[in-house]
Amino acid sequence: MIKFRATLVSSLIGIFALTGCGGGEEVATTNVGEAPVKKVKLQMASAFPSSLPILGVGGVEWTDKVKRLSGGTLEIKFFEPNALVPGLEAIPAASKGSVEMAWASSGYYAGINNVFSMFTTLPFGPNATEFLAWYYYGDGSKFADELYGAQNIKYIPCHMIPPEASGWFKKEIKTLDDLKGLKMRFFGLGAKVMEKLGVSTQLLAGGEIFQALQLGTIDATEFAMPSIDEGIGLYQVAKHYYFPGWHQPASFNGAFINLEVWDSLSKQHQAVIEVSCGDNIRDGLALGDFSQPAAIASMVEQGVNIHYWQPEFLAAFQAGWNEVAAEEMAVNPEFKRVYENYMAFREQFSIWRDNGYLR
């Protein structure tokens, strides 16, 4: 680890030497004897609009970090959803090479294989630090490299947020029967759980949710956390806001880079992306927690009713998830392999989780 850090620092110092060049020359020196770093410009299709708090803003801020860390030799241009491709098509487009990279959530690629949802979040899954532990020091990143590599993608977690809310409902949900027949926007594997309880789910991009809820195309929705949900005005059309976000206890978002594009980058530019993504994960978690109290208070002033699911609801969601996981493992070998690895990690981790954390 010390050797890696020393090599990484020396590489970044070499890139920073660009700032000492005069006369506007696009020449970047590296270590003695190494070739100059060429200036590279990449286009990134985003699943989140730049105006969206935390998720979209985090993507724009990340591209600025990349430019600064690379001394201007690597520029990534952020494109709004639908500017290059529809938001939900950003990752498939990166796989095909029709865009160079995408800023999105791995769960948006679940239509290819539900295993990819696990690289965003899992219902009743780990909190942020446990998720990071499994991904970086367990086998999570190895699975991601293998599975995304087969899709011609280099996946790099590049943002992380704390727990999400469970959803917005126009009417209070008093019994489990009140869920039956609802049309609801829902994300990832949690959608399959809601379907077990009689909810009809669909996945909509963030920019489509408000209008769908307002027009009655959907009756309810989950999207993100309070400060993000407030940013798209969901409180204006639904007044019952439910917690906790059992379906997304912590969530990765990331950069999805066409594999040929990734392989063409210099080692220095690859290091810039990896290091800046690590910083972005820190920022997403810190800002994610920091911004929620004010957002909740503001929406309560606007007439929003805050609810915490009663035990019978959480038990039903948990039972539904157990069924979904078992069914998915029975038909999906990749899901089974990753999920069993993840559960084995959680079992091993439990001695620390149960003893090291306040309950």
LOTILO-949071 format. One line per 3 residues: number of its first residue (from 1); their letters; for each residue x, y, z of N, C-alpha, C, O. Coordinates in steps of 0.02 Angstrom, whole numbers. Last residue first. Example, Ala and Ser with C-alpha at 12.3 -4.5 7.8 and 13.67 -1.06 7.14 Angstrom:
2 = sa = 642,-112,354,684,-53,357,645,2,394,670,57,402; 660,-284,390,615,-225,390,660,-165,390,712,-166,423
//
This chain:
359 = rly = -1302,11,980,-1366,-14,956,-1423,20,994,-1481,6,982; -1140,60,920,-1195,69,968,-1260,42,938,-1272,50,878; -1025,-60,856,-1070,-3,846,-1123,0,901,-1147,-51,925
356 = gnd = -953,-175,884,-917,-112,877,-961,-51,872,-937,5,883; -1039,-284,888,-1003,-264,948,-971,-195,944,-962,-161,994; -1099,-300,765,-1140,-309,825,-1105,-284,888,-1139,-266,936
353 = rwi = -992,-280,675,-1051,-237,672,-1091,-240,737,-1114,-189,762; -906,-384,711,-885,-315,720,-945,-268,721,-949,-222,762; -982,-493,682,-952,-490,748,-926,-420,763,-926,-398,821
350 = sfq = -1018,-473,547,-1067,-461,600,-1036,-457,669,-1062,-421,712; -930,-510,450,-925,-441,474,-968,-430,537,-956,-383,575; -973,-636,417,-908,-628,449,-901,-560,482,-872,-553,536
347 = erf = -1094,-600,358,-1094,-644,416,-1028,-638,454,-1027,-635,516; -1050,-521,251,-1092,-492,303,-1092,-534,367,-1091,-507,422; -982,-618,175,-945,-561,204,-985,-530,261,-957,-515,314
344 = amy = -1090,-696,139,-1036,-726,180,-994,-672,213,-974,-678,270; -1159,-606,61,-1189,-628,123,-1137,-661,169,-1141,-655,230; -1068,-592,-47,-1086,-534,-7,-1115,-555,61,-1097,-527,112
341 = ney = -1071,-722,-98,-1008,-693,-74,-1021,-635,-27,-991,-628,27; -1204,-729,-135,-1179,-774,-84,-1113,-750,-55,-1100,-756,5; -1205,-629,-236,-1246,-621,-175,-1221,-667,-119,-1219,-646,-62
338 = vrk = -1120,-680,-334,-1103,-617,-301,-1141,-611,-235,-1113,-589,-184; -1184,-801,-368,-1114,-800,-349,-1097,-737,-310,-1063,-740,-258; -1314,-760,-402,-1303,-808,-347,-1231,-804,-322,-1219,-803,-262
335 = fep = -1290,-678,-514,-1320,-650,-453,-1305,-695,-393,-1286,-671,-340; -1242,-776,-601,-1199,-719,-582,-1225,-687,-518,-1186,-670,-473; -1353,-863,-616,-1291,-887,-586,-1245,-830,-563,-1213,-836,-510
332 = nva = -1516,-851,-593,-1462,-806,-616,-1396,-826,-582,-1385,-807,-524; -1615,-926,-537,-1615,-920,-610,-1555,-881,-637,-1545,-879,-698; -1598,-927,-400,-1618,-989,-433,-1611,-986,-509,-1603,-1037,-542
329 = mee = -1574,-796,-364,-1518,-843,-362,-1534,-908,-400,-1490,-939,-429; -1705,-747,-375,-1653,-723,-421,-1594,-770,-423,-1566,-783,-476; -1769,-812,-270,-1791,-823,-339,-1738,-802,-389,-1727,-836,-439
326 = aav = -1699,-761,-160,-1699,-833,-173,-1718,-847,-245,-1688,-890,-278; -1729,-624,-171,-1659,-647,-175,-1656,-721,-191,-1614,-742,-232; -1869,-627,-155,-1840,-602,-217,-1768,-628,-225,-1749,-651,-278
323 = enw = -1881,-675,-23,-1910,-712,-79,-1877,-692,-145,-1859,-735,-185; -1819,-572,47,-1792,-640,53,-1818,-684,-5,-1780,-725,-32; -1905,-465,15,-1837,-466,-10,-1806,-536,-6,-1771,-556,-52
320 = gaq = -2020,-503,86,-2022,-497,13,-1952,-499,-17,-1941,-531,-68; -1971,-492,215,-1993,-558,190,-1995,-558,114,-1975,-606,82; -1949,-353,219,-1893,-401,228,-1911,-469,201,-1871,-501,167
317 = faa = -2078,-304,202,-2026,-287,153,-1968,-337,157,-1941,-359,107; -2136,-356,318,-2161,-377,253,-2111,-362,198,-2101,-403,152; -2064,-288,415,-2061,-361,414,-2084,-388,346,-2056,-435,319
314 = lfe = -2104,-158,387,-2033,-177,378,-2024,-252,375,-1983,-278,338; -2239,-171,422,-2220,-154,354,-2147,-175,341,-2132,-206,290; -2235,-199,557,-2265,-248,512,-2248,-234,439,-2243,-281,399
311 = pqw = -2172,-84,616,-2137,-148,612,-2168,-198,563,-2132,-236,531; -2204,62,509,-2216,21,569,-2184,-48,560,-2170,-69,504; -2099,185,438,-2137,123,430,-2143,84,496,-2095,76,532
308 = yhi = -2127,348,482,-2078,294,487,-2117,229,485,-2163,218,524; -2167,500,397,-2187,436,426,-2128,389,430,-2083,390,388; -2208,669,389,-2153,621,393,-2178,558,428,-2206,561,483
305 = nvg = -2297,767,280,-2303,724,339,-2249,670,337,-2244,632,289; -2279,933,225,-2262,863,215,-2268,826,282,-2246,851,334; -2298,1071,230,-2355,1026,241,-2342,953,230,-2389,913,227
302 = qev = -2188,1149,225,-2231,1150,166,-2289,1100,171,-2324,1088,122; -2122,1115,339,-2154,1181,337,-2201,1188,277,-2248,1228,279; -2069,997,292,-2121,994,344,-2158,1060,347,-2219,1061,357
299 = msa = -1972,1048,207,-2031,1015,178,-2087,1007,229,-2146,1010,211; -1880,1101,299,-1911,1144,249,-1975,1113,221,-2025,1147,213; -1840,986,369,-1874,1041,404,-1911,1086,355,-1967,1107,369
296 = iaa = -1776,916,265,-1836,888,298,-1875,944,332,-1936,947,325; -1670,1005,237,-1719,987,185,-1783,960,215,-1838,978,194; -1598,1009,355,-1630,1071,330,-1683,1055,279,-1735,1088,277
293 = pqs = -1555,872,364,-1598,903,415,-1634,965,389,-1694,973,401; -1473,845,243,-1540,817,254,-1582,853,306,-1641,864,294; -1342,888,223,-1396,927,193,-1467,902,209,-1516,934,190
290 = fdg = -1252,799,286,-1257,869,307,-1321,903,284,-1350,943,320; -1261,679,215,-1287,684,284,-1298,756,305,-1348,772,338; -1208,722,90,-1271,687,95,-1301,691,164,-1361,705,171
287 = lal = -1085,774,119,-1138,821,100,-1206,788,105,-1256,820,122; -1023,650,151,-1024,706,198,-1080,754,182,-1118,774,227; -1044,570,36,-1067,548,102,-1073,606,151,-1123,611,187
284 = gdr = -983,649,-64,-1054,630,-68,-1082,608,-2,-1139,624,15; -851,657,-20,-891,717,-23,-966,701,-26,-1006,735,6; -807,524,-31,-805,559,34,-852,619,34,-890,630,81
281 = ind = -822,511,-169,-861,468,-124,-864,500,-54,-917,503,-23; -728,601,-214,-798,615,-227,-844,572,-184,-898,595,-163; -610,539,-182,-626,602,-149,-701,618,-157,-732,644,-111
278 = gcs = -619,432,-271,-617,420,-200,-635,482,-160,-671,478,-111; -613,502,-391,-674,467,-374,-676,450,-300,-729,454,-268; -482,547,-388,-535,597,-384,-602,564,-368,-644,594,-334
275 = vei = -416,422,-403,-407,463,-342,-463,514,-334,-489,523,-279; -461,379,-530,-472,339,-470,-466,380,-406,-508,373,-361; -419,484,-615,-490,465,-610,-503,427,-546,-552,441,-511
272 = vaq = -281,482,-594,-319,542,-579,-393,525,-570,-425,550,-524; -250,354,-643,-241,369,-572,-280,431,-552,-309,433,-497; -275,374,-779,-314,324,-742,-310,337,-667,-360,332,-631
269 = hqk = -175,467,-802,-245,487,-808,-291,437,-774,-342,456,-744; -62,386,-782,-72,446,-741,-146,468,-743,-175,485,-692; -72,290,-879,-77,269,-809,-90,329,-764,-126,324,-714
266 = sls = -177,353,-1013,-112,343,-980,-124,320,-908,-178,328,-880; -308,265,-1099,-284,319,-1055,-216,302,-1026,-199,244,-1016; -349,153,-1164,-310,201,-1202,-281,258,-1160,-236,294,-1181
263 = dwv = -430,88,-1075,-365,59,-1089,-319,106,-1128,-258,99,-1126; -544,172,-1083,-506,166,-1020,-435,140,-1034,-386,167,-1008; -585,146,-1214,-566,214,-1195,-523,212,-1132,-471,245,-1128
260 = eln = -616,12,-1205,-563,33,-1251,-538,103,-1234,-478,118,-1239; -722,20,-1112,-660,-14,-1094,-602,5,-1140,-546,12,-1117; -806,166,-1068,-796,116,-1119,-727,86,-1111,-678,122,-1102
257 = ifa = -845,187,-899,-801,208,-954,-795,151,-1004,-781,94,-986; -940,255,-786,-941,195,-827,-906,212,-893,-933,247,-935; -936,311,-623,-915,325,-691,-910,258,-728,-879,211,-703
254 = gnf = -1078,302,-506,-1011,295,-532,-999,319,-602,-1044,343,-636; -1146,277,-342,-1154,297,-411,-1084,297,-440,-1035,294,-403; -1199,174,-207,-1146,195,-252,-1175,224,-317,-1225,198,-343
251 = sap = -1290,200,-59,-1291,189,-131,-1230,217,-166,-1210,274,-155; -1371,126,79,-1315,167,55,-1309,151,-19,-1321,94,-39; -1497,71,88,-1465,95,149,-1403,138,136,-1385,180,177
248 = qhw = -1623,55,-1,-1559,85,-17,-1526,114,45,-1528,175,56; -1734,-5,52,-1711,-31,-13,-1644,-2,-33,-1610,-30,-76; -1764,65,165,-1743,-5,173,-1713,-33,108,-1671,-78,109
245 = gpf = -1763,209,211,-1752,183,144,-1723,113,147,-1664,102,134; -1887,212,345,-1821,222,316,-1817,193,246,-1861,156,224; -2003,338,280,-1935,317,298,-1940,251,337,-1995,236,361
242 = yyh = -2110,433,172,-2096,376,215,-2022,360,220,-1983,367,173; -2221,561,163,-2151,545,149,-2129,492,198,-2128,503,259; -2355,633,91,-2338,581,139,-2271,551,120,-2264,520,67
239 = kav = -2389,721,-9,-2377,749,58,-2359,696,111,-2348,713,169; -2357,767,-175,-2369,712,-128,-2349,737,-59,-2298,769,-51; -2329,882,-243,-2384,840,-269,-2398,779,-225,-2446,743,-238
236 = qyl = -2225,947,-181,-2281,988,-207,-2341,946,-228,-2397,971,-230; -2126,860,-153,-2170,880,-97,-2230,921,-121,-2278,929,-84; -2049,855,-267,-2098,802,-256,-2148,820,-200,-2205,797,-201
233 = gig = -1950,943,-320,-2017,967,-303,-2069,915,-288,-2129,928,-294; -1821,916,-340,-1864,906,-398,-1938,916,-380,-1982,900,-419; -1766,947,-215,-1741,982,-274,-1784,972,-336,-1783,1015,-381
230 = edi = -1820,855,-130,-1844,924,-125,-1825,963,-189,-1862,1005,-212; -1742,747,-164,-1813,746,-179,-1843,816,-177,-1886,834,-218; -1620,792,-111,-1626,780,-183,-1699,781,-203,-1717,812,-253
227 = spm = -1647,801,24,-1622,861,-10,-1626,854,-86,-1634,904,-121; -1698,665,56,-1737,727,59,-1711,786,19,-1749,818,-17; -1644,548,-74,-1647,572,-5,-1680,640,-4,-1691,670,-56
224 = afe = -1739,476,-203,-1674,482,-170,-1684,501,-97,-1726,473,-62; -1864,409,-246,-1810,431,-289,-1744,432,-252,-1699,394,-267; -2022,330,-260,-1962,342,-221,-1911,369,-271,-1915,355,-331
221 = tad = -2196,371,-278,-2128,364,-304,-2077,364,-249,-2088,394,-196; -2366,351,-335,-2315,358,-282,-2246,351,-315,-2240,327,-371; -2443,339,-444,-2476,360,-382,-2426,377,-327,-2442,412,-279
218 = itg = -2415,395,-612,-2397,353,-555,-2431,382,-494,-2447,441,-491; -2494,477,-685,-2467,419,-719,-2441,369,-668,-2444,308,-678; -2533,594,-627,-2567,533,-606,-2546,471,-644,-2576,418,-637
215 = lql = -2467,711,-650,-2520,693,-698,-2558,630,-678,-2609,614,-708; -2373,709,-546,-2422,764,-551,-2481,745,-595,-2539,761,-579; -2297,599,-577,-2334,601,-514,-2389,653,-516,-2444,642,-492
212 = aqf = -2243,639,-699,-2282,577,-695,-2324,575,-632,-2382,552,-634; -2174,755,-662,-2231,760,-707,-2275,697,-704,-2336,702,-705; -2075,700,-576,-2122,750,-553,-2184,752,-597,-2240,751,-572
209 = ieg = -2000,607,-658,-2041,585,-602,-2094,636,-582,-2152,618,-572; -1910,638,-755,-1978,620,-777,-2026,610,-719,-2086,604,-730; -1785,658,-705,-1818,715,-736,-1889,701,-758,-1925,748,-777
206 = gal = -1745,529,-662,-1762,581,-614,-1801,639,-644,-1846,666,-612; -1826,398,-756,-1769,442,-742,-1792,499,-698,-1851,516,-697; -1918,262,-689,-1917,325,-726,-1853,362,-708,-1829,359,-651
203 = lqt = -1976,101,-686,-1917,142,-674,-1920,203,-719,-1923,196,-780; -2122,41,-602,-2087,58,-663,-2028,102,-644,-2029,136,-593; -2237,-74,-524,-2180,-29,-524,-2155,-15,-594,-2166,-55,-640
200 = svg = -2376,-101,-432,-2354,-103,-501,-2298,-51,-509,-2310,9,-502; -2388,-194,-282,-2375,-130,-314,-2352,-141,-386,-2313,-187,-400; -2401,-313,-212,-2457,-290,-252,-2448,-223,-286,-2495,-197,-316
197 = lke = -2290,-358,-150,-2343,-331,-106,-2400,-300,-147,-2442,-264,-119; -2205,-390,-250,-2229,-445,-207,-2289,-423,-164,-2331,-463,-146; -2171,-264,-291,-2216,-302,-333,-2244,-362,-295,-2301,-382,-307
194 = mvk = -2077,-230,-194,-2142,-196,-194,-2193,-233,-237,-2253,-233,-221; -1973,-314,-236,-2004,-324,-171,-2073,-291,-169,-2121,-322,-146; -1939,-259,-356,-1966,-327,-356,-1999,-343,-289,-2047,-382,-287
191 = agl = -1888,-138,-313,-1949,-138,-353,-1981,-207,-354,-2042,-213,-352; -1768,-169,-253,-1825,-152,-210,-1890,-152,-248,-1943,-165,-219; -1679,-179,-355,-1708,-241,-330,-1766,-228,-283,-1809,-272,-275
188 = gff = -1717,-22,-438,-1676,-79,-422,-1713,-140,-397,-1771,-151,-414; -1844,93,-388,-1777,79,-415,-1752,10,-393,-1765,-12,-337; -2004,146,-444,-1961,116,-393,-1898,92,-427,-1898,73,-485
185 = rmk = -2156,227,-455,-2088,227,-481,-2044,198,-426,-2046,220,-369; -2310,140,-449,-2256,174,-413,-2190,171,-451,-2171,118,-477; -2477,118,-426,-2427,124,-479,-2371,168,-451,-2382,225,-431
182 = lgk = -2562,5,-317,-2529,70,-328,-2480,65,-387,-2447,14,-397; -2611,-121,-291,-2639,-84,-348,-2607,-17,-361,-2622,15,-411; -2582,-114,-119,-2603,-154,-176,-2635,-110,-230,-2678,-69,-217
179 = ldd = -2560,-36,-10,-2509,-37,-62,-2533,-70,-125,-2508,-55,-180; -2661,-59,77,-2661,6,44,-2608,10,-11,-2611,54,-54; -2631,-178,138,-2679,-179,82,-2680,-113,44,-2699,-111,-14
176 = ltk = -2553,-140,243,-2519,-169,185,-2566,-171,125,-2544,-167,68; -2615,19,301,-2611,-54,304,-2575,-79,241,-2567,-42,193; -2592,153,278,-2607,131,346,-2602,56,354,-2586,31,409
173 = iek = -2521,278,198,-2523,205,194,-2532,178,265,-2485,179,305; -2598,425,139,-2564,390,194,-2574,315,186,-2628,291,168; -2574,471,-32,-2619,455,24,-2579,416,77,-2532,380,62
170 = kfw = -2466,494,-110,-2517,546,-108,-2566,535,-50,-2595,582,-24; -2302,462,-56,-2368,436,-70,-2418,494,-65,-2414,536,-21; -2131,428,-80,-2183,479,-76,-2250,449,-97,-2255,415,-148
167 = gsa = -2005,329,8,-2051,347,-46,-2102,400,-27,-2114,415,31; -1893,308,87,-1929,249,61,-1979,267,8,-1995,226,-34; -1737,395,62,-1804,389,90,-1839,330,57,-1817,306,5
164 = epp = -1571,323,80,-1623,360,45,-1688,356,84,-1694,318,133; -1418,338,173,-1483,307,160,-1531,354,122,-1531,415,132; -1284,425,81,-1312,389,139,-1382,362,123,-1403,364,65
161 = imh = -1195,397,-74,-1241,436,-32,-1266,393,25,-1269,331,20; -1053,419,-176,-1091,377,-130,-1135,421,-87,-1115,476,-67; -955,403,-322,-999,444,-281,-1036,397,-236,-1050,340,-255
158 = cpi = -891,314,-399,-865,383,-400,-907,430,-358,-897,491,-359; -833,158,-449,-876,194,-402,-848,264,-393,-788,272,-380; -805,122,-612,-769,150,-555,-820,184,-509,-849,236,-529
155 = yki = -796,2,-737,-839,35,-687,-797,59,-629,-759,20,-600; -769,-12,-900,-731,-5,-838,-775,34,-790,-790,93,-802; -849,-121,-1015,-852,-62,-972,-801,-67,-916,-792,-121,-887
152 = nqa = -888,-233,-1087,-845,-182,-1119,-846,-116,-1081,-844,-62,-1111; -947,-329,-1016,-992,-283,-1050,-954,-226,-1084,-984,-177,-1108; -845,-390,-952,-880,-429,-1004,-929,-387,-1044,-949,-406,-1099
149 = gyl = -820,-290,-859,-772,-302,-912,-803,-341,-969,-788,-328,-1028; -924,-310,-771,-927,-251,-815,-876,-258,-872,-889,-234,-927; -878,-430,-715,-944,-427,-746,-951,-366,-792,-980,-371,-847
146 = eda = -745,-401,-668,-760,-458,-711,-825,-448,-751,-827,-456,-812; -761,-286,-590,-715,-286,-646,-730,-343,-695,-729,-333,-756; -853,-336,-495,-872,-280,-539,-826,-278,-600,-850,-270,-656
143 = fks = -779,-435,-430,-839,-453,-467,-858,-398,-517,-876,-412,-574; -682,-350,-374,-662,-404,-420,-721,-426,-462,-715,-436,-522; -756,-269,-289,-724,-239,-348,-701,-292,-398,-702,-279,-458
140 = gdg = -800,-368,-191,-845,-329,-232,-814,-301,-296,-842,-308,-350; -730,-443,-100,-725,-463,-171,-768,-421,-217,-773,-436,-277; -658,-331,16,-686,-397,2,-680,-411,-72,-630,-392,-103
137 = yyy = -609,-206,-3,-566,-254,30,-594,-324,31,-558,-372,46; -707,-136,-79,-635,-124,-90,-589,-176,-59,-535,-189,-85; -835,-190,-45,-817,-176,-114,-741,-172,-123,-715,-203,-170
134 = wal = -836,-209,94,-847,-266,50,-822,-252,-21,-791,-294,-52; -811,-75,134,-767,-129,155,-774,-189,108,-724,-217,86; -921,-7,81,-854,9,57,-804,-47,74,-761,-64,34
131 = fet = -1019,-66,161,-1022,-74,88,-953,-60,58,-929,-97,15; -983,-18,285,-981,-90,273,-981,-105,198,-947,-150,175; -1004,119,266,-936,94,280,-930,19,269,-879,-5,245
128 = anp = -1145,128,235,-1093,151,189,-1025,119,202,-992,96,156; -1229,-26,279,-1222,47,280,-1161,65,238,-1129,21,208; -1295,-163,178,-1248,-131,224,-1254,-55,225,-1281,-24,179
125 = gfp = -1472,-200,155,-1401,-213,148,-1359,-171,195,-1383,-147,246; -1605,-197,128,-1584,-219,195,-1509,-236,196,-1487,-279,233; -1569,-206,-44,-1619,-200,9,-1594,-232,74,-1566,-287,74
122 = ltt = -1415,-136,-98,-1454,-197,-87,-1507,-184,-34,-1492,-153,17; -1332,-43,-230,-1359,-51,-163,-1395,-118,-158,-1405,-152,-209; -1241,-49,-340,-1268,14,-315,-1290,7,-243,-1268,45,-199
119 = fms = -1208,-175,-365,-1152,-128,-363,-1175,-56,-351,-1136,-9,-353; -1326,-242,-376,-1288,-251,-314,-1228,-205,-309,-1199,-197,-255; -1369,-222,-504,-1401,-183,-451,-1360,-186,-387,-1359,-138,-347
116 = fvn = -1307,-318,-579,-1277,-251,-578,-1309,-205,-525,-1279,-156,-504; -1385,-430,-575,-1325,-429,-533,-1296,-359,-528,-1264,-343,-478; -1483,-420,-670,-1497,-393,-604,-1437,-393,-557,-1438,-360,-505
113 = nig = -1438,-367,-828,-1429,-421,-779,-1439,-390,-710,-1408,-340,-693; -1498,-271,-907,-1452,-319,-937,-1445,-380,-892,-1445,-437,-916; -1570,-197,-817,-1606,-229,-872,-1564,-279,-910,-1590,-324,-941
110 = ayy = -1478,-137,-735,-1507,-201,-713,-1548,-235,-766,-1561,-295,-762; -1424,-17,-750,-1403,-67,-798,-1432,-136,-782,-1412,-186,-812; -1459,60,-646,-1490,77,-710,-1470,28,-765,-1496,31,-821
107 = gss = -1375,20,-546,-1442,-9,-548,-1479,7,-611,-1526,-28,-629; -1266,104,-559,-1261,36,-585,-1329,2,-590,-1340,-40,-634; -1299,267,-612,-1304,219,-558,-1303,149,-588,-1337,137,-638
104 = awa = -1186,382,-695,-1251,350,-683,-1247,306,-621,-1198,307,-584; -1108,443,-828,-1114,459,-757,-1183,435,-736,-1233,464,-756; -1008,364,-953,-1073,382,-925,-1065,398,-851,-1021,372,-817
101 = mev = -908,382,-1104,-919,363,-1034,-986,389,-1010,-1017,431,-1043; -916,394,-1241,-854,371,-1211,-862,349,-1139,-827,304,-1115; -1050,323,-1335,-1023,377,-1295,-961,350,-1260,-954,289,-1252
98 = sgk = -1045,210,-1411,-1077,268,-1442,-1067,331,-1400,-1074,386,-1425; -997,97,-1352,-948,144,-1379,-979,203,-1414,-942,242,-1444; -1075,8,-1285,-1072,1,-1358,-1019,47,-1389,-999,36,-1446
95 = saa = -1059,54,-1155,-1041,-14,-1171,-1031,-23,-1246,-984,-56,-1269; -1114,181,-1165,-1043,175,-1151,-1018,104,-1168,-962,96,-1193; -1247,145,-1186,-1212,182,-1238,-1136,178,-1228,-1098,173,-1276
92 = pia = -1281,84,-1064,-1278,44,-1125,-1240,79,-1182,-1205,46,-1221; -1271,207,-985,-1225,151,-975,-1223,105,-1036,-1169,88,-1059; -1377,288,-1039,-1307,311,-1037,-1258,253,-1030,-1207,252,-1065
89 = elg = -1510,267,-1041,-1471,232,-1093,-1397,249,-1090,-1358,228,-1133; -1570,347,-951,-1568,276,-934,-1529,235,-985,-1517,176,-974; -1560,473,-1020,-1524,459,-959,-1517,386,-942,-1463,363,-922
86 = pvl = -1536,463,-1199,-1579,467,-1140,-1541,444,-1077,-1496,402,-1081; -1385,542,-1262,-1430,484,-1259,-1478,496,-1200,-1462,535,-1156; -1348,678,-1271,-1317,627,-1313,-1361,566,-1319,-1374,540,-1374
83 = anp = -1452,741,-1203,-1409,780,-1248,-1373,733,-1296,-1367,748,-1356; -1517,657,-1115,-1548,670,-1180,-1507,713,-1227,-1524,720,-1285; -1440,730,-975,-1481,676,-1002,-1516,700,-1065,-1542,756,-1068
80 = eff = -1294,832,-1018,-1358,822,-985,-1394,760,-1014,-1381,740,-1071; -1124,795,-1007,-1182,806,-1051,-1246,788,-1014,-1251,735,-984; -967,854,-962,-1031,828,-935,-1087,845,-984,-1097,904,-1000
77 = kie = -811,814,-1018,-867,859,-1027,-932,823,-1007,-948,770,-1033; -657,806,-947,-717,766,-957,-777,814,-961,-791,851,-914; -488,817,-980,-550,853,-975,-609,807,-991,-609,773,-1042
74 = ltg = -325,814,-935,-383,770,-943,-446,810,-930,-456,836,-875; -236,915,-915,-222,868,-970,-278,817,-981,-278,781,-1031; -251,1000,-809,-282,1019,-872,-270,970,-928,-292,983,-985
71 = gsl = -195,936,-702,-161,995,-728,-188,1016,-796,-152,1047,-835; -270,838,-648,-229,820,-705,-189,879,-733,-154,872,-782; -341,905,-550,-291,855,-529,-244,836,-587,-186,821,-575
68 = rkv = -427,984,-629,-378,1015,-585,-322,966,-566,-263,984,-567; -504,887,-697,-465,937,-735,-410,967,-692,-354,975,-715; -561,820,-589,-518,784,-637,-474,833,-675,-414,822,-683
65 = kdt = -639,920,-532,-583,891,-494,-534,856,-541,-474,862,-533; -732,936,-634,-687,992,-617,-627,967,-578,-571,989,-589; -799,816,-628,-762,832,-690,-714,890,-678,-660,892,-708
62 = wev = -858,830,-501,-806,781,-512,-765,796,-576,-704,790,-576; -954,926,-522,-898,943,-479,-841,893,-489,-782,911,-484; -1042,850,-601,-1010,910,-629,-948,928,-588,-896,943,-616
59 = ggv = -1080,753,-506,-1048,734,-569,-1011,792,-601,-955,784,-625; -1142,827,-407,-1082,789,-391,-1044,767,-453,-982,762,-452; -1254,873,-472,-1203,922,-453,-1137,885,-439,-1083,910,-456
56 = gli = -1325,751,-477,-1302,784,-537,-1246,833,-524,-1197,835,-560; -1327,718,-335,-1315,669,-387,-1289,701,-451,-1237,680,-478; -1335,853,-267,-1292,797,-247,-1277,750,-306,-1219,743,-324
53 = pls = -1477,912,-356,-1431,916,-299,-1396,849,-286,-1425,796,-295; -1479,933,-528,-1503,890,-474,-1454,892,-416,-1396,874,-424; -1425,1001,-633,-1460,1041,-583,-1482,1000,-523,-1502,1028,-472
50 = spf = -1378,908,-721,-1329,945,-681,-1361,986,-626,-1328,1003,-577; -1474,756,-717,-1463,824,-740,-1415,861,-693,-1412,847,-634; -1409,593,-736,-1437,642,-690,-1424,713,-717,-1369,727,-739
47 = asa = -1345,517,-825,-1414,496,-810,-1448,547,-766,-1509,544,-758; -1236,590,-946,-1259,583,-878,-1332,558,-875,-1373,577,-916; -1097,555,-1045,-1170,560,-1043,-1194,546,-972,-1175,497,-942
44 = mql = -950,634,-1077,-984,592,-1028,-1059,606,-1029,-1081,661,-1014; -808,637,-1178,-878,656,-1171,-913,607,-1125,-907,546,-1132; -639,693,-1153,-689,640,-1156,-759,669,-1148,-768,720,-1114
41 = kvk = -479,734,-1205,-546,760,-1191,-596,703,-1202,-595,669,-1253; -310,747,-1158,-365,704,-1178,-431,738,-1159,-438,766,-1105; -143,780,-1194,-206,808,-1172,-263,767,-1201,-265,754,-1261
38 = kvp = -16,665,-1143,-54,698,-1195,-120,725,-1167,-148,696,-1120; 128,680,-1052,58,663,-1047,19,701,-1101,22,763,-1103; 285,624,-1120,240,677,-1097,168,651,-1096,149,607,-1135
35 = aeg = 365,472,-1061,337,512,-1114,291,566,-1085,262,557,-1032; 504,470,-945,437,450,-966,410,497,-1019,430,556,-1023; 624,523,-907,626,466,-951,558,442,-974,553,399,-1018
32 = vnt = 566,576,-751,622,577,-799,621,513,-841,616,458,-815; 387,590,-746,451,572,-717,505,570,-771,489,562,-830; 323,716,-855,311,665,-803,378,650,-770,421,694,-766
29 = tav = 257,868,-923,313,823,-907,292,774,-854,248,788,-814; 153,915,-1051,154,896,-980,212,849,-968,217,797,-1000; 108,1041,-1158,159,990,-1144,159,977,-1070,165,1024,-1030
26 = eeg = 43,1144,-1239,9,1087,-1210,59,1030,-1201,53,977,-1233; 89,1312,-1205,106,1248,-1236,70,1192,-1200,67,1190,-1138; 75,1441,-1158,16,1406,-1180,30,1338,-1212,-15,1310,-1244
23 = ggc = 191,1500,-1108,176,1509,-1178,117,1470,-1204,109,1463,-1265; 256,1375,-992,237,1442,-1014,218,1443,-1086,227,1393,-1122; 223,1258,-863,239,1271,-933,217,1340,-953,163,1362,-931
20 = gtl = 181,1226,-737,241,1268,-742,259,1285,-814,306,1323,-825; 79,1139,-748,62,1208,-729,122,1254,-733,113,1315,-732; 138,1016,-772,109,1053,-828,98,1126,-810,107,1170,-852
17 = afi = 165,956,-654,218,996,-683,194,1036,-744,227,1083,-764; 63,872,-623,56,941,-600,110,986,-630,102,1047,-631; 114,751,-670,60,784,-706,55,857,-688,45,900,-731
14 = gil = 207,725,-570,230,734,-639,178,769,-681,194,811,-722; 124,708,-463,170,765,-463,195,778,-533,203,836,-554; 63,588,-501,23,649,-500,68,711,-499,51,761,-530
11 = ssv = 173,502,-489,140,509,-553,100,574,-555,102,610,-605; 202,512,-354,252,534,-402,222,544,-471,241,589,-508; 82,458,-301,100,528,-288,150,553,-338,144,609,-364
8 = lta = 92,326,-347,36,368,-367,53,441,-358,40,482,-402; 206,282,-281,204,283,-354,150,329,-379,161,367,-426; 161,294,-148,220,331,-171,221,337,-247,236,390,-274
5 = rfk = 53,206,-148,41,277,-136,100,319,-161,91,372,-190; 119,83,-170,69,108,-217,58,183,-210,55,219,-260; 198,75,-55,230,79,-120,181,107,-172,200,149,-212
2 = im = 99,63,41,143,121,43,176,131,-25,183,187,-49; 42,-61,0,0,0,0,43,63,0,28,111,-35
//
